[in-house]
């Protein structure tokens, strides 16, 4: 019995030490993970980590300097509209259709505009790594530009679908109006009521398709304006990366063109591409 008690006491001590060791490992691991997360958040706050995985969150924060909008973005996630909806779906899912076609795209337009309004000089001035910051910003602009091309393509497909509905319902409305008055003159109440119901259904399809076409046109035009500006901005930033990163300036003399070209200090974009 004495030996059994000693063995039990021995294993109890071993178990207690093992448990304490495992707890220490767990606490140390949590400390390292917390430190890592803290470093990542610090870098994110300093705009050091800017990836295409969180473009709408990070870059809206950068351009508007309102970090609290991150929570708003989580509460109201925005996905790029990529489905072509037929009119029956739009009419039976009006809120979903409005959100997908109009609301979400308006939010994307607003975010895109905020990014393009970013004060690049101020943004680079407060960055610890100008090279990383500028390249991240260029990546974001490129991402937005390509995304907008896809969005515009989908909006044009939706517009084409709605145009077909609009034209078809216009023709059908004219035909059914003639039939309604014909049946009415013949005192055919059943046919008149049936045709009125058809007319109202067609009128609703016609009105909704026309309304969405108008808004889609506006969206497409606004996306085109932003993309055209973005393309010019991208050309400028990409072709002048080194100067922007080094924060250097060029002073243009009154009669500058020929002298700067002769000294190979200035190029047109096409000339630069030919040389390099």
N, C-alpha and C positions, 0 to 999 in steps of 0.2 A: 504493500500500500504506500509505503514511504517513497519507493522508486516511482510509482505511478504518479504520485503528487508532484514529484520533482520534474517528471517528464511533462506533465500538464502545465506546470508553472513555466517551464522552459519554452514550450510552444506558445504559451500566452504572450510571453515577452517578445518572441519572434514575430508573432502576428501583429502585436501593437507597433513594433518598430517598422514592419512592412507597411502597415496602414499609414503611419506618419510619413514614411518615405514617399508613398504614392500621393499623399496629400500635398507634400512639398513640391513634387514634380508637377502636379496639376496647377498649383498656385503660380509656379514659375512660368509654366506654359501660358497661363492666362495673362500674366504680366507682359510676356514678350508679344503676345497677340495684341494686347491693348496698346503697347508702345508702337507696334507696327501700324495699327489703325490710326493712332494719333498722328504718326508721321505722314500717312497718306492723306488724312484730312488737312493737315497743315500745308502739304504740297498742293492739294486741291484748292485751298483758300488762296494760295499764292499763284494760282493759275499754272502750276507746274505740270499737273496731270490733266490734260484735256484730250479726251479720246472721242471717237465718233459714237461710242456706246451711249453717251449721255449728252448729246449736242443741245437739245432743247433746254436742259436744266442748266448746264454750266455756262453756256454762252448767253442765255438770257440774263443770268446773274452777272456776268461780266459787263454786258452792255448796259444794263439798267442799274447795276450796283445794289440790287435788292435781293439779298440771299434768301429772304423768307419766301420768295416765290417758288423755291424748290418744293416746299410742302404743297403749294397750290398745284404744281404740276403733277405730284403724286396723286392728289385727290381727283384730278381731272386729266387722266391720261389721254394723249392725242395720238392717234395713228393716222398715217397718211391714207387718204381715201383711195382704194384701188379696185373697187367693184363697180360694174355698170349695172344699175338697177332699172328694172322695167317699171312702167307706170303703175302697174297693179301693186307692186311691192311698195312703191313710194306712197300710194294712197292708203295702203293697209298698215304701213309703218311710218307714219308722218314724222314723228319725233326722231326716229333713227335716221331717216332720209335727210332731214334738216341738219342733224349733227354731222353726218358723214359728208354731205355735199357742201354745206355752207359753213356751219360753225367751226368744224375742225380746220377747214382751209383758211378761214379768216384768222384763226389763232396762229396757224403756220405763217401766214403773211405778216402778221404783227411781229412774231419772233424773228423772222427773216429780216424785216425792216430794222428791228432793234440791233441785230448783229451788224448790219451794214452801217448803222449809225455809230458803231463803236469808235471811240477816239483812239486810233491806233497808236499815236505818239504817246498819249498818256498811259495806255495799256502797256506798251513796251517799257516806258520809263519806270513803272512800278514793278516790273518783272525782274527777278534775279538772273534769269537766263533769257536774253533777248533772242537768241537763235531759236531756242525751243518754243518760246512764246510766238514768234513770228511764223514759224513753220506750223505750229498748232492752229494758228488763226487761218493760215492759207488752207490747211486741211479742212477746217470747218467750212470755209467759203466754198471750197471744191465740193464738199459733201452736200451743202445746200444747193449748189448750182445743179448737180446731177439729180438730186432728189426732186427739184422743181421741174426738171425736164420730164421725169416720170409722172409726177403729179399732173402736169399740164397735158401729157398724152392721155392719161386716164380721164381727165375732165373733158377733153375733146371727144373721146369715145362716148362718154355719157351724154354730151351735147348732141352728138350724131343720133344716138338712140332716141332722145327726146324730140329732136327735129322730125324724125320719122313719125312719131306719135302725133306731134302737133299738126303736120301736114295731112296725115291720114284722118285725124278727127275733124279738121277743118272741112274736108270734102264730105265726110259722113254727116256732119252737122247740117250742111246745106241740103243734102238729100233728105234727111229725116224731117227738117223743117217743112219742106214741100209736102212730104207725106202727112205730117200732122194736120196741115191746113186742108189737104184733100179729104182726109178722113173726117175732119171736123165738119166740112161742108156737107158730107154724106151722112152726118149724124151717127157715125160709127164710134160710139163712146169707148168701147173696149179697145179698139185699135188706137184711138187717140190717146188714151191713158197709157197704153203700152209704149207708144212712141214718145210720149212726154218723158217717161221714165228713162228710156234709152237716150233721149236728148240731154237730160240732166246728167246722166253718167258720162256721156261724151263731153259735155261742157266742162265737167270737173277735170277730166283727163286733159282736155285742151288747156284749161286755165293753169293747172299745175305744171304741165310740160313747158308752157310759155314762160311762166314765172321762173322756173329753174334755169331755163335757157338764158334769160336775162342775167341772173346772178352768176352763172357759169362763165358767161362772156366777160363779166366784170372781174371775176377771179383770174381768168386766163390772162387778161390784159395787165392786171396788177403783178402777177407772177412774171410776165414778160418784162415789165419795166424793171423789177428788182433784179432779174437775171442779167439783163443788159448792163445794168450798173455794176453788178457783181463781176461780170466778165472783164469790164474795164479795170476794176479794182484789182482783180487777180492778175491781169497782165502787168499792171504797174508794180505790184508787190513781188511777183515772181522774177521779173526782169531787173529788179533793183534790190534784190535781197541783201547783198553785201553792204551796199550803201546804207540801207535802213538799219541793219544790225549794228553797223559801226557808228551809226548816228552822225554821218558826215553830210555835208551840204555842197551843192554846186552853185557857183555864182556865174550867171550868164552875162557876158559883156554886151554892150549895145549892138555891135555887129559880130555876133558870136558863131553863127552856124558854120561857116566855112572853116574858121580857125579850129573849132572844136572837132569837126570831122577830120581835118588834116592831122590833128594830134591824136586821133583815135580815142577821143574822150566822150564822144556821143555817137549813138547809133539809132537808126530806126529799128523797130522790132524785126522786120524782115532781113535787114542787113546783118543784125546781130546773129540771127539764126543761120544765115549763110556762112558767116565767119566761123561760127562754133558748131 
